[in-house]
Amino acid sequence: MPAPLAARARLFPALVAVYRAQLSRARVARIPLLFVATFQSIGIMILMRGVVDGGSEARSVVAGSSVLVVAFVALNLLAQYFGQLRASGGLDHYATLPVPPSAVVLGAAAAYASFTVPGTAVTAVMGSVLFQLPMTNLWILLAVIPLSGAALAGLGAALGLLAPRQELATLCGQLGMSAALLLGVLPAARMPQVVSYARDLLPSTYGVEALARSFDGQPDWWVVCADLGVCAGVAVVSLAAATWAYRRAAVR
């Protein structure tokens, strides 16, 4: 009689195991890129300092530059990672493990999003000093980073898994990060109306808006919570799409 198969791993223990494995694997390779993302965002703020003096535009620049660190890692690098994993046959390894597909996607997304925490915090503090913005409400980063990171990581994973070639996955990740740069850092008031519609479709926009509103003297916390709620909803949808894309790619 054949031996019975072991029970399928539960979601949370499997997610933790994938998260720890991804974190230890990517730690050495991704930390230099995190420094690049942080210096890039700080450099953008220094350049914009010569154009923007203060007010709502300064808040938009600082918030967009801070979330750009999240976009660089969670969107760009994760798209490249899953594109490479699919091209090299690495998905076959995960497909043989008794773990739910959602645990693989969520674990990898959480690991990559974790690398953005120090860079985003440093960028927000540096921007607040550079544009003389209050830092009282920077605790909102505790919500902005995971929600924006989850939304962008789900999108990055889906792009990497759905791209038919590794080069296209890299291209999609680069284009997504460029969109986060142009639509997130530039003040919305200076954008054409057509471009503002595209900005509303970008998952990180609502994290940028929530962080920008927190720099007000008396923030409207209901609006901030609404922005974070939209960001959380987009995160659920993008991660669900990434899980579907993983199942689709793993059976091919």
N, C-alpha and C positions, 0 to 999 in steps of 0.2 A: 504494500500500500504506500502511495506517495505521502511524504510528510506534509502536514498542513502548513500553509503559508502563514507567516507572521502577520499580526494585525497591522493595518495601515497606520502610519504615524499620525498623531493628532496635529492640528494646524499650528498651535502656539509653540510646542516643543520643536517642531520641524522648522518653523520660522526662526526661532532663536538659533538653532544649529546652523542654518544657512547664513544668517546674519553674522555670526561669529566667524564662520569660515571665510565669507567674503571680506569681512573687515580685516582679518589677519593677512589675507592674500593681497588685498589692494593697498595696504598701508604703506608699503615702501614705494610702490609705483605711482600712487596717486598724490602723495604729499607734495612732491615738487610741482605738480600741476595745480594743486590748491594754492601754492604761493603765487603761481603765475596768474590765476584767476583773481586773487586778492590784489596784487599789484596792478593788474589791468583795471579793476574797478576804481582803485584809488587814483590811478593816472587819469581815468576819464573824469573823475570829480575835479581834479586839479585843472584839467583843460576847460571844463565847464565853468569853473570859478571865474574865468575871464569874461564869460558871457552872461552868467546869471549872478545877480547880486544877492538876492534874498527873496523872501516871500514864499508863495506857493510853488514857484518854479524851483527854488532851492530845495524845498522839501521833496519834490518829485525827483530831482537829480540824486539826492542822497538815498532815497528809498529804492529807486530803480537800480542804482549802482550796487546797493547791498544785496538785492534779490538776484542781480546778475551773477554773483558768485554761486548762488544756488543753481541757476540755469546752466552755468558752465560745467558744473560737476554732475548734477542730477539729470540734465537733459543731454548735453553733448557727450560726456564720457560714457553714460549708461547706454546711449544708442550705439556708440562704437563697441562697447563691451558685448552687448547681445548680438550685434552684427558679426563680430569676430567669433563669438561662441557658436553661432549658427553655421558660419562658414567652415569652421574647423571640426565640426561634429561634436562639440562639447555638450550640446543638448542631449545627445544620446546617453551621456553619463547621468545627467539629472533625471532622464526619463526612466532609467532603471532603478532609481531610488524610490523607496516606498513613502514618498512625501507628496503632499498636494501641490499642484502647479502654482496655486496662489502663494504658498510658502516660499517657493523659489523666487517668484517675482517680488513679493513684499520684502523678503530677506535681502535680496540684492539692492532693491530700491532704498531700503532703510540704511544699508551699509554705505552706499554712495552719498546719500543725503547727510549722513553723520559727518562726513568730511567737510561739509559746508559751514558747520556751526562756528568754528573760530574765525574763519575768513569773513563771514557775514557780520559777525559781531565787531571785528576790527574795522571793517569798512564803514559800518554805521557810526561807530565812535569817531573815527577820523573825519567822516563827512560832517558830523555834528560840530566838531571843532572847527573845521574849515569854513563852514557856512554859518557858524554861530547859532546853531539850533539847540533847543533844550534836550537834554538827555534823560529827563525824568521818566519818560514812558518807554524807554528802550526795552523794558521787560516784555513788550509786545512781541519781540523777536522770538520768545519762547513758543508763540503760536504761529508766527509768520513762517519761520524756518521749516518746521515739520509739515505744515499744510502746503506751502509752496513747493517744498521738496518732494512731497508725495505726488502732487499734481504733475510736476515736471518730470519726475522719475518715471511715473507711469507712462507719460507720453514718450519719453526717451526709450523706454523698454519696448513699447509698441512699435516705434519706428525701426528700432534695431531688429526686431523679430519679423516684421513684415517686409522689410527691404529684401529684394531677391538677391542682392549682392552686397558684400561687405563694404565696398566703396560707396554704394548708395546709402548705406546706413550711416557712414561717416559724413557724407554730404548732407543728409537730412538733419543730423545732429548739429552740424555747423550752421545750417540755415536756421534751425530753431533757436540757437543761441544768438545769432545775428538779429533775429526778430525780437528776442528779449532785450537785446541791447538798444535797438532803434526805437521800439515801441514802449520800452519800460523806462529808459533813462531820460529821453527827450521829454520836455514838459508837454502834457496833453493839450494845453491851450494853444500851442503853436503848431499843432498838427492839422492838416486838412481833414474835413469831415469824413471823407472816404477812409482815410487811414485810421481815424478814431474807431471806426467799426471793426477793423482788423485788430485793433488794440483790445477791444472788448472780448474778442475770441481767444486771446492769449491767456493760458491758465495762470501765469504769474502776475497778471495785471491786478488782480484783486488783492494779492499779498502786498504788492507795491502800494496800492491805494490805502490799505489798512495801515501800513507803516508810515506813509506820508501824513495821514490824518493824525497819527499819534504825536507828531511834532507841533500840532496846534497848541495854543495856550490853554484852551478848554476843549479837548477833543469831544466830538459827538460819538460816544462809545456805542450807541445803537447802530450807527452807520458802519463803524469799525467792525462790530460783530457781524453785521450783514455781509460785509466784504469777506470776512474770514469764513462765514457760512457758505458763500458761493465758492470760495477756494476749496473748502472741504468737500462740497458736492462734486466739483470738477475732479478732485483727487480720487474720489470713489469711482467715478466713471472711467478715468484714465487708467487706474490700476485694474479695473475689471476688463478693460480693453486689452491691457498688457497680458493679463492672465489668459484671455481667449487667444491672443496672438501666440502665446507660449504653447498652448495646447495644439494649436494649428501647426506650428513649426516643429513640434516634437514628434508628431505622427508622420511627418514626411521624410 
